[in-house]
Amino acid sequence: MSDWIWWVILAGGVAFAVSSWWGVRRLKARHIRSAVAEDPHRPDPGHQKVAVILNPVKNKSDEARQAIIDACDLAGWDPPTFYETTPEDPGYAQSRQALESRADVVLACGGDGTVRVVAESLAHQGVAMGLIPLGTGNLLARNVDLDVYDLPGCIQVALFGHQRYIDTATMGIENSITGESSTHTFLVIAGMGLDAEVVGDTKEDLKKTVGWLAYTEAGVRHLPGRRKRVTIAMDDEPEQARKIRSVLFANCGLIPGGIDFIPQAMVDDGMLDIVVMSPRSAVGWIAMYAKVLFKHNRNLPVMNFYRSQKVSIRSQEPMATQLDGDPSGEATEVTVQVQPGSLLVRVPKSHP
């Protein structure tokens, strides 16, 4: 393929990332995922028992810890109980301990991985989850209209804000080659194929330096490649054979940089929005990039959108998977299903 085409992709990706970042920082445009099921409501007034699942290696973790303690003290509540994650346990046992302590609200204080693990434990439990975003993407926080750059504001919402029920989703991952299988919860976007390869190959030192822009560099390196044959079955429909580069499963669609990747994806509509991407060449990637950038409504043969409550994908060869920006191993089959209204989350008060 001609070198100039890849230079066009690289230049376009950099321009897209920079313009998106600048727009978000200057305009801080509101993106409220419409509450199609219910409006946010105030929790019961009075004393709350607060538990915090804290990733201690994140930047500002010490600042967040002290600010949470101060806020609880000012409210006249008991001191919050902190449960720190470890490299061996990203929050599963800690979340169980928080539930066993009969906490009224559990704060997920860390990145997307911490939030996802805490949500997996709190789903269907009726205990509110507060979001203290300390990560690179902070995907769910963005989709419930939190200002991820305002730590004190996020703490106020997590402790004293309104709350609403949102959907979660589960992904069953099976690898027929290794015999491994697992099931995990995700909140925003999971994927199979190229997007998961990019997530798994993004340089950690670059993420610490430039944040979510690091994914652009990895994305450009992974654009060359071949499509893979899979079968896709949605709900009770018959399987269809496709050749794909990537499939995304979206519970909601706002990603870093203010990019509304899947505008129709709502966080509480009881549906998954599925994007099947199958470009053959750089021209297809450029067309998809332009569609997302300019929010064009025209359909593209290489980018198809579907809606369903359940989807299964099978591949003869293992493909990379990801959950909310965290690598989740290779799979020959994934089964993704929405869990409507399963998680209670603290959110800002609705805007008029």
Summary of the structure (lengths in Angstrom):
residues: 352
radius of gyration: 20.1
end to end distance: 51.3
largest distance: 66.2
contacts: 1174
relative contact order: 0.18
helix: 32%
strand: 33%
